[in-house]
Amino acid sequence: MKKLQILGTGCAKCRQLTANAQKAIEESGADYELEKITDINEIVKMGVMMTPGVAIDGELKSTGKLLSPADIKKLLV
């Protein structure tokens, strides 16, 4: 199972991105586990300078943007 990782400390954008990611996973039927990374040291280590960030299996895909469920679904392909 692949991991869709949300990188953020828990701000409003981070929470909305998590909800959008959950919706994208459910709608696409993709086999992904949603993981939230809130440790600032881990977030910086992954290369995120502006939250929220999105990574798939540790590979950074987006940073500093609140992606819509449709945007996230494109990353799941």
N, C-alpha and C positions, 0 to 999 in steps of 0.2 A: 504494500500500500504506500502510495506517495504521500508526502506531507506538504500541505499548504500552510505556510508560516506567516503569521501577522506579527510584525515587529513594532512595538509601541508600548509606552508606559501606562496607558489606560485613559488617555484624553478622550474627549467626545468623538474626534475623528477616528481614533483607534477603535473605539467601541462600535462605531457605525461601519467601519471597514470590516470588522469581525462579523457583524451581522450580514453584510453584503457578501462576504466570502462564504458564509454558511448557506445563504440562499443560492449562490452560484453552484456550489457543490451539489445541493439538493436538486436544483433544476437540471443540471447537466447529467446527473446520475454517475458522475465520475467517482472512482474509488480513491478518495483523498481523506486523510485525517487532518483536521484543523488543529493547529498548534499556535498558541499565543506565547510570544516571547516578550517578557516585560523587563528583564534585567538589562539595565542600560549598558553594562559592559559587553554583554552578548550582542546587543543591538549594534553598538559601535564596531565590534569585532567583525560583524557581517557587512560593514561598509555603509551603514545608514547614518547620515548626518542630519537628516530631517525626517521625523516620523509623520505619518505611519509608513511602514515599509511592508512589502510583500515579497516572500521568497518561496520557491518551490524546491524542496529537498536541498535547502541550504544555498540555492542560487538566487541571488537578488534579482527581482523582476521589476520592482517599482519602489520609488521612495518619494515621500513628501506629497503624495496625492491620495485623495479619497476616491478609489476606483468604484465604479458601479458594478452590480452583479454581472452585467453584460461584459464589461471590461475584464473582469476576473475570469469569466467563462472562456474568453479567448486565450488566457494563459494556461488553462487546464488541458488544452488540446495536446 
